[in-house]
Amino acid sequence: ATAGLLPAQASARHGLTLLDVGAAFSGESILGHKLGFQVIAFEARESEYSQIVAATRRFRHVEVLHAAVTDRSGPVTLNMARDSSSLLKSAVEGGPEASKARRERQKTMTVPGVTLDEVVAERGLKIGFIKIDVQGAEYNVLRGAVTILRRDKPVVNFEYCAPGRLMAAAESPRVLALMERLGYECGPSGSSMAVCIAKQGVSGWRS
C-alpha cells in the first residue's frame, strides 16, 4: 500500500479479494481480513482445513475451500507430509519433508482440484493480492490464474524454493519465467518468499 500497489485505505480494499493458497495455519487469511480484503483461503489437507474454518468462523469476509489449487479442475493426488504435503511427489522426498512423509500412515490422498481463474469467475471477484505457499507446486497454481494476472494485475507473494531446500526447487525458476512473460517483475521478500508486481499498470487495482 505504501508503494502505491494497493489502495492505502482499508475501506478502499473492501472491493478487492485476497487469495490465500495453501492457507495452512490461517495467519495470512486473518491478516488479509483485518486489512480490509475479502479473503478466499484454500487448503488441501483436511486437518488444516478444519482448523482454518474454526479459526476464521467469526470473520464474515473469509471463505475457506477444501481444495488443492492447480492448473486444472478435478480430483488430484496430494502427497502427504504433514505441513509439507504437496501435489509434487518430489517435494516430500528430500530433507525434513522426507521424515514427515515417513510418519504418515496414508501416503497419498485424493482431493478436489480447482483453478483460481474458475473460482474467481464463478464469484465475480476482483483480485488485489495472491499469496501462494504450496510446497513447490506454485507454477501450476499460477498457470491456472493467467486470466486473473492479466486482468487484475494483483501483487503475488509466493514461496521461492532455494536449491537444496526442496527437491521441488526446480519449479521456482519456471515461476519467475512465467511471471516475466505475463509482464511482472519479481524480487525477494524475506528469506524464502518472492514478491511479483506488474511492470505496467502497477495500479491495476483501480477499476
C-alpha positions as CSV (number, residue, x, y, z in Angstrom):
1,A,0.0,0.0,0.0
2,T,2.9,2.4,0.8
3,A,4.4,1.8,-2.6
4,G,1.0,2.5,-4.3
5,L,0.5,-1.0,-5.5
6,L,-2.7,-1.3,-3.4
7,P,-5.1,1.3,-2.1
8,A,-3.9,2.8,1.2
9,Q,-7.2,2.9,3.0
10,A,-8.7,-0.3,4.3
11,S,-12.2,0.9,3.2
12,A,-10.9,1.1,-0.4
13,R,-9.8,-2.6,-0.2
14,H,-13.3,-3.8,0.5
15,G,-13.9,-4.4,-3.2
16,L,-10.7,-6.5,-3.6
17,T,-10.1,-10.1,-2.7
18,L,-7.0,-11.7,-1.3
19,L,-6.5,-15.3,-2.4
20,D,-4.6,-17.4,0.3
21,V,-3.4,-20.5,-1.5
22,G,-2.0,-23.1,0.9
23,A,-3.6,-21.3,3.9
24,A,-2.1,-23.8,6.5
25,F,-2.5,-22.1,9.8
26,S,-4.7,-19.2,8.7
27,G,-2.4,-16.3,9.7
28,E,-2.4,-14.6,6.3
29,S,-6.1,-15.1,5.9
30,I,-6.8,-13.4,9.2
31,L,-4.4,-10.6,8.4
32,G,-5.9,-10.1,5.0
33,H,-9.4,-9.8,6.6
34,K,-8.1,-7.2,9.1
35,L,-6.5,-5.2,6.2
36,G,-9.9,-4.9,4.6
37,F,-9.8,-7.6,1.9
38,Q,-12.4,-10.2,1.2
39,V,-10.5,-13.4,1.6
40,I,-10.8,-16.8,0.0
41,A,-8.5,-19.4,1.6
42,F,-7.6,-22.7,0.0
43,E,-6.3,-25.7,1.9
44,A,-6.0,-29.3,0.6
45,R,-5.1,-31.1,3.8
46,E,-8.3,-31.9,5.7
47,S,-7.0,-31.4,9.2
48,E,-5.6,-27.9,8.4
49,Y,-8.8,-27.0,6.5
50,S,-10.9,-27.8,9.6
51,Q,-8.6,-25.7,11.8
52,I,-8.8,-22.7,9.4
53,V,-12.6,-22.9,9.4
54,A,-12.6,-22.9,13.2
55,A,-10.1,-20.0,13.4
56,T,-11.9,-17.8,10.8
57,R,-15.5,-18.6,11.6
58,R,-16.0,-15.2,13.3
59,F,-14.8,-13.3,10.2
60,R,-17.6,-12.6,7.9
61,H,-15.5,-11.9,4.8
62,V,-13.3,-15.1,4.9
63,E,-14.4,-18.1,2.9
64,V,-12.4,-21.4,3.2
65,L,-12.3,-24.0,0.5
66,H,-11.1,-27.6,1.0
67,A,-9.3,-27.9,-2.3
68,A,-5.9,-28.1,-4.0
69,V,-5.2,-25.2,-6.4
70,T,-3.6,-26.2,-9.6
71,D,-3.9,-25.7,-13.4
72,R,-6.9,-28.0,-14.0
73,S,-10.1,-28.8,-12.1
74,G,-10.9,-32.3,-11.0
75,P,-9.5,-34.8,-8.5
76,V,-5.8,-34.6,-7.8
77,T,-3.3,-36.6,-5.7
78,L,-1.9,-35.0,-2.6
79,N,1.4,-36.5,-1.3
80,M,1.1,-36.4,2.5
81,A,3.9,-35.0,4.7
82,R,2.1,-33.1,7.4
83,D,2.6,-29.3,6.9
84,S,4.8,-30.0,3.8
85,S,2.2,-32.0,1.9
86,S,2.4,-31.3,-1.8
87,L,0.9,-32.1,-5.2
88,L,4.5,-32.8,-6.3
89,K,5.9,-36.1,-5.1
90,S,9.4,-34.7,-5.3
91,A,8.6,-32.1,-2.7
92,V,8.2,-34.7,0.0
93,E,11.3,-36.9,-0.9
94,G,14.1,-34.8,0.4
95,G,15.3,-33.0,3.6
96,P,13.0,-32.7,6.6
97,E,10.0,-33.3,4.4
98,A,11.0,-36.9,3.8
99,S,10.9,-37.6,7.6
100,K,7.4,-36.0,7.8
101,A,6.3,-38.2,4.9
102,R,7.6,-41.4,6.5
103,R,5.5,-40.6,9.6
104,E,2.3,-40.5,7.6
105,R,0.1,-43.7,7.6
106,Q,-1.7,-42.7,4.4
107,K,1.0,-41.6,1.9
108,T,-1.4,-40.1,-0.6
109,M,-4.9,-38.7,-0.7
110,T,-7.3,-37.7,-3.5
111,V,-8.6,-34.2,-3.0
112,P,-10.6,-31.8,-5.2
113,G,-8.5,-29.7,-7.6
114,V,-9.6,-26.2,-8.7
115,T,-8.1,-23.3,-10.6
116,L,-8.1,-19.8,-9.4
117,D,-9.5,-18.5,-12.7
118,E,-12.5,-20.7,-12.3
119,V,-13.2,-19.9,-8.6
120,V,-12.8,-16.2,-9.2
121,A,-15.0,-16.2,-12.4
122,E,-17.8,-18.1,-10.5
123,R,-17.9,-15.4,-7.8
124,G,-17.3,-12.4,-10.0
125,L,-14.3,-11.2,-7.9
126,K,-11.6,-8.6,-8.4
127,I,-8.2,-9.8,-7.1
128,G,-5.8,-7.5,-5.3
129,F,-3.3,-9.9,-3.8
130,I,-2.4,-13.6,-4.1
131,K,-0.3,-15.5,-1.6
132,I,0.9,-18.9,-2.6
133,D,2.7,-21.5,-0.3
134,V,2.2,-24.9,-1.8
135,Q,5.5,-26.8,-1.4
136,G,6.8,-26.4,-4.9
137,A,3.6,-26.5,-6.9
138,E,3.4,-22.7,-7.3
139,Y,4.0,-22.9,-11.1
140,N,0.7,-24.8,-11.8
141,V,-1.2,-22.6,-9.4
142,L,-0.2,-19.6,-11.5
143,R,-0.8,-21.4,-14.8
144,G,-4.4,-21.7,-13.6
145,A,-4.6,-18.0,-12.8
146,V,-3.4,-16.4,-16.0
147,T,-6.7,-14.6,-16.7
148,I,-6.6,-13.0,-13.2
149,L,-3.0,-12.0,-13.6
150,R,-3.6,-10.3,-17.0
151,R,-6.8,-8.6,-16.0
152,D,-6.4,-7.6,-12.4
153,K,-2.6,-7.4,-12.1
154,P,-2.6,-8.4,-8.4
155,V,0.5,-8.4,-6.2
156,V,1.7,-12.0,-6.0
157,N,3.7,-13.3,-3.0
158,F,4.9,-16.9,-3.3
159,E,7.4,-19.3,-1.7
160,Y,10.6,-19.4,-3.6
161,C,12.2,-22.8,-3.1
162,A,16.0,-22.4,-2.9
163,P,18.1,-25.3,-4.3
164,G,18.8,-27.9,-1.7
165,R,15.8,-26.9,0.4
166,L,13.2,-28.9,-1.5
167,M,13.6,-31.3,-4.4
168,A,10.8,-29.3,-6.0
169,A,13.1,-26.2,-6.1
170,A,13.5,-26.6,-9.8
171,E,9.9,-25.3,-10.2
172,S,10.8,-21.8,-8.8
173,P,12.7,-20.6,-11.9
174,R,9.8,-21.7,-14.0
175,V,7.5,-19.5,-11.9
176,L,9.8,-16.5,-12.5
177,A,9.8,-17.1,-16.2
178,L,6.1,-17.4,-16.3
179,M,5.6,-14.2,-14.4
180,E,8.0,-12.3,-16.6
181,R,6.1,-13.5,-19.7
182,L,2.9,-12.1,-18.0
183,G,4.5,-8.7,-17.6
184,Y,5.6,-9.0,-13.9
185,E,8.9,-8.4,-12.2
186,C,9.9,-10.3,-9.1
187,G,12.3,-9.9,-6.2
188,P,13.0,-11.4,-2.7
189,S,10.5,-11.0,0.1
190,G,12.1,-12.4,3.2
191,S,14.3,-15.5,3.4
192,S,12.1,-17.9,1.4
193,M,9.5,-15.8,-0.3
194,A,9.4,-13.7,-3.5
195,V,7.0,-10.9,-4.5
196,C,6.0,-10.1,-8.0
197,I,4.4,-6.8,-9.3
198,A,3.1,-5.9,-12.7
199,K,5.6,-3.8,-14.7
200,Q,2.8,-1.9,-16.5
201,G,-0.4,-0.7,-14.9
202,V,1.1,-1.0,-11.4
203,S,-2.1,0.4,-10.0
204,G,-4.0,-2.4,-11.5
205,W,-6.4,-2.5,-8.6
206,R,-8.2,0.5,-9.9
207,S,-11.3,-0.1,-12.0
